[in-house]
Amino acid sequence: MSFGIKVGRLIGSTAALVVEGSIRGAQGLGSFGADVVTGTEVGFAEKRAAMIASREEFMAKRRAECAAQAPIVAKPAKTKAEAKAGLAAA
């Protein structure tokens, strides 16, 4: 098992514990807990939608900037004959 998989599993386990603890805590608080769960779901959905829109806007801006840049073209190297002719002229 690679180190990356171990780290990923640790993150996933921690996230599952946080979610489960939040749900159980909210259930123990009755209607206030239900309101907290509902608010959490709504807040998550709103923030997620805003982040997706922001990412799409950023990517569109980045694509436009990349398209606007002039391509970089390397100057062709001189041939031996051109180099000799340049030395002779100097």
C-alpha positions in Angstrom: 0.0 0.0 0.0 1.5 3.3 -1.0 1.9 6.3 1.2 -0.6 8.3 -0.9 -3.3 5.6 -0.4 -2.6 5.7 3.4 -3.0 9.5 3.5 -6.1 9.3 1.4 -7.7 6.7 3.6 -6.8 8.8 6.7 -8.5 11.8 5.1 -11.6 9.8 4.2 -11.8 8.2 7.6 -11.6 11.6 9.3 -14.2 13.1 7.0 -16.6 10.2 7.8 -16.1 10.7 11.5 -16.8 14.4 11.3 -20.0 13.9 9.2 -21.2 11.1 11.5 -20.5 13.0 14.6 -22.3 16.1 13.2 -25.3 14.0 12.3 -25.5 12.2 15.7 -25.0 15.5 17.5 -27.7 17.2 15.5 -30.1 14.3 16.1 -29.6 14.5 19.8 -30.6 18.2 19.8 -34.1 17.5 18.4 -35.7 20.2 16.1 -32.7 22.5 16.5 -30.5 19.7 15.3 -32.8 19.1 12.3 -32.6 22.8 11.5 -28.8 22.6 11.7 -28.7 19.7 9.4 -31.0 21.4 6.9 -28.9 24.6 7.1 -25.7 22.6 6.6 -27.1 21.0 3.5 -28.3 24.3 2.0 -25.1 26.1 2.9 -23.0 23.3 1.4 -25.1 23.3 -1.8 -24.9 27.1 -2.2 -21.2 27.3 -1.5 -20.5 24.4 -3.9 -22.5 26.0 -6.7 -20.6 29.3 -6.1 -17.3 27.6 -6.2 -18.1 25.7 -9.4 -19.3 28.9 -11.1 -16.1 30.7 -9.9 -13.9 27.9 -11.3 -15.7 27.9 -14.6 -15.3 31.7 -14.8 -11.6 31.4 -14.0 -11.1 28.7 -16.6 -12.9 30.7 -19.3 -10.7 33.7 -18.5 -7.6 31.6 -18.6 -8.6 30.1 -22.0 -9.2 33.6 -23.4 -5.8 34.8 -22.1 -4.0 31.8 -23.6 -5.8 32.3 -26.9 -4.8 36.0 -27.0 -1.1 35.3 -26.6 1.0 35.3 -29.7 2.6 32.0 -30.4 6.3 31.8 -29.7 8.1 30.9 -32.8 11.8 30.1 -32.7 14.1 32.0 -35.1 15.5 29.5 -37.6 19.2 28.7 -37.3 21.6 30.0 -39.9 22.9 27.5 -42.3 26.7 27.1 -42.7 26.6 29.0 -45.9 24.8 31.9 -44.3 27.1 31.9 -41.3 30.2 32.0 -43.6 28.7 34.8 -45.6 28.0 36.8 -42.5 31.6 36.3 -41.3 33.0 37.3 -44.7 30.9 40.5 -44.7 32.1 41.5 -41.2 
